[in-house]
Amino acid sequence: MSLSHDRLALSGCAVVDGTGAPPASDQTVLADDGVITMVGPAALVRPPDGIRVVDLTGRFVIPGLVDMHVHSDSATDERHVPAVLLAAGITRVREMWGRAALYERRERVASGSALGPRSTVGSPLVDGEPALWSDLPVDGPILSATTPAQARRVVAEIADSDADFVKVYSRLQREPYLAVLDEAGHRGLEVVGHRSDAVPLLEQIRAGQRSFEHLYGLWPALAREADRHERAPAAMRLDGAGFRYAQWFREVTDVEWEAVRDLDGGAEVVAAMVEHDVAVTPTLAMHRVVDLPGTIRLDGDGLHYLTPDTPAVWELVRDEVFAGGGRTAAQAARHRHLYGLRLALVGALHDAGVRLLAGTDAPAPGLVPGVSLHEELALLVDAGLTPSEALLAATREPARFLGIDHRVGAVLPGYDADLVVLDADPTLDIRHTRRVRAVVGRGRLLDRAELDRMLAEAQRVAAAYAEAEDAR
C-alpha cells in the first residue's frame, strides 16, 4: 500500500509561517508531491488546473507540530497511537527509547506505506548498573555500561543499529559517560537524554551532550555551592525497599530541595548551554504529574484511544513510583513549591537564550499522546513564553535541532507539506492549537471527518488489543 500525496491549494487562510512573523491573512498555500510549492496572497496565487482547492476562509495554517520526547507503544499497529498523534496535529516525533518495532514504523511512514508522524528514533537506554528501569515491568531494551570499554562497545552496537542517536540515562557513571560521548563523536552520533547523576552538568555540556531531557539535576548545577550539591546525586545508593525509580524520585527531590535554597543563578552553566547550543526539553507536563500526582486523570480526555489497561498502569506508577507509596503533607507541599519553581526556571532559561524544545514524555501517567503536547504548549506560556514563542518550540526549534530546518518547521516554498489547519489563531491564545480542523501529513489532506474516522479506528484497535490479551 502507498499513501498518495494530494495536489492541494489551501485557499483564503491565515498563515502562521513558523518564522516568528505574525499571521499573514488571506493566503493560498500550494502543495504538490508532498512539498509546498507556493505561498502568497490569495488574490495573486492562482491554483493550477486539476488541483484540489480547499476553502479555508477564517482558518489558520501552521507548520506541523513536533513532540520531541515521546515513548510510543509499539505493541499495537499503525492505526493506534500514530493515528492519535497525527489527529492532534503532530506530524513528527522524537522517540526516546528505541526498539525494533519503532525503527520499522519509522521506515514505513517515511516510505508512505503507513500513516503517522514521521519520526527520529533513539537507541535503547544507555544506563549504569543497576539501571533505574531494570526492576520495573517494561519491555524496552536497556544497555548497561559500567566501564569505558563497555561504553565504547555499546556505542559501536548502536552505530551498527537503526538508531538515529544515543540516549543516555541518569545512573551512567562518569568514566563510562565520557567514553560514550567520545565514541559517539568519533562515529558521528549525537548524544541526548538525562543528565548523569555522577558528572557535573558543566562538564556534560562541554563534553558534547546535545539535549537534556526534563529539569532534574539543573538546580544543583545552578546553586551557589554547586560542587557540594552535584555530589549528592552521585552518592545515592538506591538499594532500599520498593521500585528503584521510586527511590530515585524521592532522593532527587531531597537534592533539589536543598539546591533551590542555595541558588545564585548559575550564570556560567547557562552561558555554556547557549555557547554550545545545548537544548533543554523541559517536559513540564511530565513534571506536573510527578510533582502534583493528583492531576493525573484516570478518566481524562483521550484515554479511550489507549488500551483499556492504561488507567490501572497509570495508577500503579502514580502511587508506587511518583508518589513512592504515599507522600506526607509536608512532602506534598514541597513538591507544589518545586513545581512553581520549575515554571520559573524554564522562563529564566528562555530569557537567557537557551533553546527550548516542546516534549511531553507521553504516554507516561497522565499524558495522553497528542493531547499532552497541547498541554505542554500551554505550560510553556505559563512559564513566561508568548504563544508565538511556545509554538516555535514545537515547530522551528525542533527542526533546527534535528538539522532539517531547511525543509521542516515552516510554511514556505520548498518545505515539506506537513501542516495543521486550526479554527482560531494560536498566536493570540496557545490553547487554540487544540482546535484542529484538518492535518496535512506528507502532502495528504486529512479533513475533520477523516481524522474522526482515524480516532474511531484507534479506539477500536485499542479495545481489540485488550480483548486479544484477555484471550491469551
C-alpha positions as CSV (number, residue, x, y, z in Angstrom):
1,M,0.0,0.0,0.0
2,S,1.2,3.5,-0.7
3,L,-0.4,6.6,0.7
4,S,-0.5,9.1,-2.2
5,H,0.1,12.8,-2.0
6,D,-2.6,15.3,-2.8
7,R,-2.2,18.3,-5.2
8,L,-3.5,20.9,-2.9
9,A,-4.5,24.6,-2.8
10,L,-5.3,25.7,0.7
11,S,-7.2,28.9,-0.1
12,G,-8.2,32.0,1.9
13,C,-6.4,31.0,5.2
14,A,-4.2,33.0,7.5
15,V,-0.7,31.6,7.6
16,V,1.5,31.4,10.7
17,D,4.6,30.5,8.8
18,G,6.9,29.3,11.6
19,T,9.4,32.2,11.3
20,G,8.0,34.1,14.3
21,A,6.3,36.6,12.0
22,P,2.6,37.5,12.8
23,P,-0.1,35.7,10.8
24,A,-0.5,36.7,7.2
25,S,-4.1,36.8,6.3
26,D,-6.0,35.7,3.2
27,Q,-3.2,33.4,1.8
28,T,-3.1,30.5,-0.5
29,V,-0.7,27.6,0.1
30,L,0.0,25.3,-2.9
31,A,1.4,21.8,-2.3
32,D,2.4,19.1,-4.8
33,D,4.1,15.8,-4.4
34,G,4.4,16.3,-0.6
35,V,6.1,19.7,-0.9
36,I,4.9,23.3,-0.5
37,T,5.4,25.0,-3.9
38,M,4.0,28.4,-3.3
39,V,2.7,30.6,-0.5
40,G,1.2,34.0,-1.2
41,P,-1.8,36.3,-1.2
42,A,-4.9,34.6,-2.4
43,A,-5.6,37.4,-4.9
44,L,-2.2,36.7,-6.6
45,V,-1.8,32.9,-6.3
46,R,-3.9,31.1,-8.9
47,P,-4.3,27.4,-8.3
48,P,-3.3,25.3,-11.3
49,D,-6.0,23.4,-13.2
50,G,-6.8,20.0,-11.8
51,I,-5.6,20.8,-8.3
52,R,-7.8,20.2,-5.2
53,V,-8.9,23.6,-3.8
54,V,-9.9,23.7,-0.2
55,D,-11.6,26.9,1.1
56,L,-10.1,27.7,4.5
57,T,-11.5,31.2,4.9
58,G,-11.3,32.1,8.6
59,R,-8.9,29.2,9.4
60,F,-5.2,29.3,10.3
61,V,-2.5,27.2,8.8
62,I,0.6,26.4,10.9
63,P,3.6,24.1,10.5
64,G,3.1,20.5,11.6
65,L,3.7,20.2,15.4
66,V,6.7,18.2,16.7
67,D,6.7,16.3,20.1
68,M,10.4,16.0,20.9
69,H,10.0,13.5,23.7
70,V,7.7,10.5,23.3
71,H,7.7,6.8,24.1
72,S,5.2,5.3,21.6
73,D,3.7,2.0,22.5
74,S,4.9,-0.5,19.8
75,A,2.5,-3.3,20.9
76,T,-0.3,-2.2,18.5
77,D,-0.3,-1.4,14.9
78,E,-0.2,1.9,12.8
79,R,-3.8,2.6,13.4
80,H,-3.4,3.2,17.1
81,V,-1.1,5.7,18.7
82,P,0.3,7.1,15.4
83,A,-3.2,8.0,14.4
84,V,-3.9,9.7,17.7
85,L,-0.8,11.8,17.4
86,L,-1.5,12.8,13.8
87,A,-5.1,13.7,14.6
88,A,-3.7,16.1,17.2
89,G,-1.6,17.9,14.6
90,I,1.7,16.2,15.4
91,T,3.4,15.4,12.2
92,R,6.8,14.4,13.6
93,V,8.1,12.9,16.9
94,R,11.4,12.1,18.5
95,E,11.2,8.6,20.0
96,M,13.3,8.5,23.2
97,W,13.5,4.7,23.8
98,G,14.4,2.8,20.7
99,R,13.3,-0.7,19.8
100,A,13.0,-2.7,16.6
101,A,9.2,-2.0,16.1
102,L,9.8,1.8,16.2
103,Y,12.6,1.6,13.6
104,E,10.3,-0.4,11.4
105,R,7.5,2.0,11.8
106,R,9.7,5.0,11.0
107,E,10.6,3.4,7.7
108,R,7.0,2.5,6.8
109,V,5.8,6.1,7.5
110,A,8.8,7.5,5.5
111,S,8.1,5.3,2.5
112,G,4.4,6.2,2.6
113,S,3.2,2.6,3.3
114,A,1.8,3.6,6.8
115,L,0.1,6.7,8.1
116,G,1.5,8.5,11.1
117,P,4.0,11.1,12.2
118,R,7.5,11.0,10.8
119,S,10.0,10.0,13.5
120,T,13.5,10.2,14.7
121,V,14.2,7.2,16.9
122,G,16.8,6.9,19.6
123,S,18.8,3.9,20.9
124,P,17.8,1.8,23.8
125,L,18.5,3.5,27.1
126,V,22.2,3.5,28.0
127,D,22.4,3.4,31.8
128,G,24.7,2.3,34.6
129,E,24.2,-0.8,36.7
130,P,21.8,-1.3,38.2
131,A,19.7,0.6,35.7
132,L,16.8,2.7,37.0
133,W,14.2,0.8,34.9
134,S,15.6,-2.7,35.4
135,D,13.2,-3.7,38.2
136,L,10.0,-2.3,36.5
137,P,7.7,-4.2,34.2
138,V,8.7,-2.6,30.9
139,D,9.6,-4.2,27.6
140,G,12.1,-1.5,26.4
141,P,15.7,-2.7,26.0
142,I,18.4,-1.3,28.3
143,L,22.1,-1.2,27.5
144,S,24.3,-1.1,30.6
145,A,27.8,0.4,30.7
146,T,30.0,0.3,33.8
147,T,33.4,0.7,32.2
148,P,34.8,2.9,29.4
149,A,35.5,-0.2,27.3
150,Q,31.9,-1.4,27.8
151,A,30.6,2.0,27.0
152,R,32.5,2.1,23.7
153,R,31.2,-1.4,22.8
154,V,27.7,-0.2,23.5
155,V,28.1,2.9,21.2
156,A,29.5,0.6,18.5
157,E,26.5,-1.6,18.8
158,I,24.2,1.4,18.5
159,A,26.2,2.7,15.5
160,D,25.5,-0.6,13.7
161,S,21.8,-0.5,14.5
162,D,19.0,1.6,13.1
163,A,19.1,4.2,15.9
164,D,19.3,7.9,14.9
165,F,21.0,8.9,18.2
166,V,22.3,7.7,21.6
167,K,20.0,8.1,24.6
168,V,21.9,8.3,27.9
169,Y,20.3,7.9,31.3
170,S,20.7,9.0,34.9
171,R,22.9,6.4,36.6
172,L,25.6,6.3,33.9
173,Q,28.8,6.9,35.9
174,R,31.5,9.5,35.0
175,E,34.1,7.4,33.1
176,P,31.6,5.3,31.1
177,Y,29.6,8.5,30.3
178,L,32.6,10.4,29.0
179,A,33.5,7.3,26.9
180,V,30.0,7.2,25.4
181,L,30.4,10.9,24.4
182,D,33.8,10.4,23.0
183,E,33.0,7.2,21.0
184,A,29.7,8.7,19.7
185,G,31.6,11.8,18.5
186,H,34.0,9.6,16.5
187,R,31.1,7.7,15.0
188,G,29.0,10.8,14.1
189,L,26.3,10.1,16.6
190,E,24.6,12.7,18.7
191,V,24.0,12.0,22.4
192,V,20.9,13.2,24.2
193,G,19.0,12.2,27.3
194,H,19.1,12.6,31.1
195,R,21.9,14.3,32.8
196,S,24.2,11.8,34.6
197,D,23.9,11.9,38.4
198,A,27.7,11.4,38.6
199,V,29.0,14.1,36.2
200,P,28.9,17.9,36.8
201,L,26.4,19.5,34.4
202,L,29.0,21.9,33.1
203,E,31.3,19.0,32.2
204,Q,28.5,17.2,30.4
205,I,27.7,20.4,28.4
206,R,31.3,20.8,27.3
207,A,31.7,17.1,26.6
208,G,29.0,17.5,23.9
209,Q,25.6,16.2,25.1
210,R,23.2,17.9,22.7
211,S,20.0,18.0,24.8
212,F,19.0,17.5,28.3
213,E,15.6,15.9,28.9
214,H,13.5,17.1,31.9
215,L,14.6,19.5,34.6
216,Y,16.1,17.1,37.1
217,G,19.6,17.9,38.0
218,L,19.6,21.5,36.8
219,W,19.2,23.2,40.2
220,P,22.2,21.6,41.8
221,A,24.4,22.9,39.0
222,L,22.9,26.4,39.5
223,A,23.5,26.5,43.2
224,R,26.0,28.7,45.0
225,E,27.8,25.6,46.3
226,A,27.3,23.6,43.1
227,D,30.2,21.2,43.8
228,R,28.5,20.1,47.0
229,H,25.0,19.8,45.6
230,E,26.1,18.0,42.5
231,R,27.9,15.3,44.6
232,A,24.7,14.4,46.3
233,P,23.0,12.5,43.3
234,A,26.2,10.5,42.8
235,A,26.1,9.3,46.4
236,M,22.6,7.8,46.0
237,R,22.7,4.0,46.5
238,L,19.1,3.2,45.6
239,D,19.1,-0.1,47.5
240,G,16.0,0.4,49.7
241,A,12.6,-1.1,49.5
242,G,10.3,-0.5,46.6
243,F,10.9,0.3,42.9
244,R,14.4,1.7,42.2
245,Y,12.8,4.6,40.2
246,A,10.6,5.4,43.2
247,Q,13.7,5.7,45.4
248,W,15.4,7.9,42.8
249,F,12.4,10.3,42.7
250,R,12.4,10.6,46.5
251,E,16.1,11.2,46.8
252,V,16.3,13.6,43.8
253,T,13.5,15.6,45.3
254,D,15.6,16.0,48.5
255,V,18.6,17.0,46.5
256,E,16.5,19.6,44.6
257,W,15.0,21.0,47.8
258,E,18.5,21.6,49.2
259,A,19.7,23.2,46.0
260,V,16.9,25.6,45.4
261,R,17.6,27.2,48.8
262,D,21.1,27.9,47.6
263,L,20.6,29.3,44.1
264,D,22.7,32.1,42.7
265,G,21.6,31.9,39.0
266,G,24.3,29.6,37.7
267,A,25.4,32.1,35.1
268,E,28.4,30.0,33.9
269,V,26.3,26.9,33.3
270,V,23.5,28.8,31.5
271,A,26.1,30.7,29.3
272,A,27.7,27.3,28.4
273,M,24.3,26.0,27.3
274,V,23.9,28.9,25.0
275,E,27.6,28.8,23.8
276,H,27.4,25.1,23.0
277,D,23.9,25.3,21.5
278,V,22.6,22.8,24.0
279,A,18.8,22.3,24.1
280,V,16.5,21.6,27.1
281,T,13.3,19.7,26.7
282,P,11.5,20.7,29.9
283,T,8.6,18.2,29.7
284,L,6.6,20.4,32.1
285,A,3.6,18.2,31.6
286,M,5.5,15.3,33.0
287,H,6.9,17.3,35.9
288,R,3.4,18.5,36.7
289,V,2.1,14.9,37.2
290,V,5.1,13.9,39.2
291,D,5.0,16.9,41.4
292,L,1.2,17.0,41.5
293,P,0.1,13.4,41.1
294,G,-3.5,14.4,41.9
295,T,-3.7,16.0,38.5
296,I,-3.5,12.5,36.8
297,R,-7.0,11.9,35.4
298,L,-7.8,8.2,35.2
299,D,-10.8,9.1,33.1
300,G,-9.3,12.0,31.2
301,D,-9.5,13.3,27.7
302,G,-8.3,10.8,25.1
303,L,-7.9,7.8,27.4
304,H,-10.4,5.8,25.3
305,Y,-7.9,5.9,22.4
306,L,-5.4,3.9,24.6
307,T,-5.6,0.3,25.7
308,P,-8.1,-0.2,28.5
309,D,-5.4,-1.3,31.0
310,T,-3.9,2.2,30.8
311,P,-5.7,3.7,33.9
312,A,-4.5,0.8,36.0
313,V,-0.9,1.1,34.9
314,W,-1.0,4.9,35.5
315,E,-2.5,4.4,38.9
316,L,0.3,1.9,39.8
317,V,3.1,4.2,38.6
318,R,1.4,7.3,40.3
319,D,1.1,5.6,43.6
320,E,4.2,3.4,43.7
321,V,6.8,5.3,41.7
322,F,5.9,9.1,41.5
323,A,4.4,9.2,45.0
324,G,6.6,6.5,46.3
325,G,3.9,4.7,48.2
326,G,2.4,7.9,49.6
327,R,3.5,11.5,50.5
328,T,3.2,13.3,53.7
329,A,1.5,16.7,53.8
330,A,5.0,18.3,54.1
331,Q,6.3,16.3,51.1
332,A,3.3,17.3,49.0
333,A,3.8,20.9,49.9
334,R,7.4,20.7,48.9
335,H,6.5,19.3,45.5
336,R,4.0,22.0,44.9
337,H,6.6,24.6,45.7
338,L,9.2,22.9,43.4
339,Y,6.7,22.8,40.5
340,G,6.2,26.5,40.7
341,L,9.9,27.0,40.7
342,R,10.2,24.7,37.6
343,L,8.0,27.1,35.7
344,A,10.2,30.0,36.7
345,L,13.3,28.1,35.7
346,V,12.0,27.4,32.2
347,G,11.1,31.1,31.8
348,A,14.6,32.1,33.0
349,L,16.3,29.7,30.6
350,H,14.3,31.0,27.7
351,D,15.1,34.6,28.7
352,A,18.8,33.7,28.8
353,G,18.6,32.3,25.2
354,V,18.7,28.6,26.0
355,R,16.9,26.6,23.2
356,L,13.7,25.0,24.5
357,L,12.1,22.0,22.8
358,A,8.5,21.1,23.3
359,G,8.2,17.5,24.5
360,T,5.9,15.5,26.8
361,D,7.1,12.1,27.8
362,A,3.8,10.6,26.7
363,P,2.3,8.1,27.5
364,A,3.8,8.4,31.0
365,P,1.0,8.6,33.6
366,G,-1.4,11.4,33.0
367,L,0.0,12.1,29.5
368,V,-2.2,11.1,26.6
369,P,-0.3,11.1,23.3
370,G,-1.2,14.1,21.2
371,V,-3.3,15.8,23.9
372,S,-0.3,16.2,26.2
373,L,1.6,18.3,23.6
374,H,-1.1,20.9,23.7
375,E,-0.9,20.9,27.4
376,E,2.9,21.3,27.2
377,L,2.5,24.4,25.0
378,A,0.1,25.9,27.5
379,L,2.6,25.2,30.3
380,L,5.4,26.9,28.3
381,V,3.2,30.0,28.2
382,D,2.6,29.7,31.9
383,A,6.4,29.7,32.3
384,G,6.6,33.1,30.5
385,L,6.9,32.4,26.8
386,T,4.5,34.1,24.5
387,P,2.1,31.9,22.5
388,S,4.2,32.5,19.4
389,E,7.4,31.5,21.2
390,A,5.7,28.4,22.6
391,L,4.6,27.5,19.1
392,L,8.2,27.8,17.8
393,A,9.3,25.4,20.5
394,A,7.1,22.8,18.7
395,T,8.0,23.8,15.1
396,R,11.1,25.8,14.2
397,E,13.3,24.8,17.2
398,P,12.8,21.0,16.8
399,A,13.6,21.4,13.1
400,R,16.7,23.4,13.9
401,F,17.8,20.9,16.5
402,L,17.3,17.9,14.1
403,G,19.2,19.7,11.3
404,I,16.2,19.7,9.0
405,D,15.1,23.3,9.3
406,H,15.8,23.8,5.5
407,R,12.6,21.7,4.8
408,V,10.7,21.3,8.1
409,G,9.2,23.7,10.6
410,A,7.9,26.4,8.3
411,V,5.1,27.1,5.8
412,L,7.4,28.2,3.0
413,P,8.1,27.1,-0.6
414,G,10.3,24.0,-0.7
415,Y,9.3,22.8,2.8
416,D,7.6,19.5,3.5
417,A,3.8,19.7,3.2
418,D,3.3,18.8,6.9
419,L,0.7,21.3,8.1
420,V,-2.1,21.8,10.6
421,V,-5.3,23.8,10.0
422,L,-6.8,25.4,13.1
423,D,-10.1,27.1,13.7
424,A,-8.6,30.0,15.6
425,D,-5.3,32.0,15.9
426,P,-2.8,30.2,18.2
427,T,-0.6,33.4,18.4
428,L,-3.4,35.0,20.4
429,D,-4.2,32.1,22.6
430,I,-2.0,29.0,22.6
431,R,-5.0,26.8,23.6
432,H,-6.2,27.3,20.0
433,T,-3.7,24.7,18.9
434,R,-6.2,22.2,20.2
435,R,-8.8,23.3,17.6
436,V,-7.6,21.1,14.8
437,R,-9.8,21.3,11.7
438,A,-7.5,19.3,9.3
439,V,-4.0,18.0,9.1
440,V,-1.7,17.7,6.0
441,G,0.7,14.8,6.5
442,R,3.3,14.1,3.8
443,G,1.1,16.2,1.4
444,R,-2.1,14.3,2.1
445,L,-5.1,16.2,3.4
446,L,-6.9,14.6,6.4
447,D,-10.0,16.7,7.0
448,R,-12.0,16.6,10.2
449,A,-14.2,13.7,9.1
450,E,-11.1,11.7,8.2
451,L,-9.4,12.5,11.5
452,D,-12.5,11.4,13.4
453,R,-12.6,8.1,11.4
454,M,-8.9,7.6,12.4
455,L,-9.7,8.2,16.0
456,A,-12.6,5.9,16.0
457,E,-10.4,3.2,14.4
458,A,-7.7,3.9,17.1
459,Q,-10.4,3.3,19.8
460,R,-11.5,0.1,18.1
461,V,-7.9,-1.2,17.8
462,A,-7.2,-0.4,21.5
463,A,-10.3,-2.3,22.6
464,A,-9.4,-5.3,20.3
465,Y,-5.9,-5.4,21.7
466,A,-7.3,-5.7,25.2
467,E,-9.6,-8.5,24.1
468,A,-6.7,-10.4,22.5
469,E,-4.7,-10.0,25.7
470,D,-7.6,-11.3,27.7
471,A,-7.9,-14.4,25.4
472,R,-4.3,-15.4,26.0
